Amino acid sequence: MDDTRVEEELAHLRRACDDLSEMVARQEREIASLSARVALLMERAAAQEQEGTGGAVFAETPPHW
């Protein structure tokens, strides 16, 4: 390969590496955000379970029964 072709290939690979690095960083932030949301939801579910207010409770029979 001539020097120009090697330099072009190297530039392409560097760009691909930078793109992948940005993608991984973005996914890391999204995973952290989603993990925080899941933790919050788990806390809420545990609190509702302790209070006995979790889940749907129907006092009467649905009209189609």
Helices and strands as residue ranges (DSSP letters): H 3-51
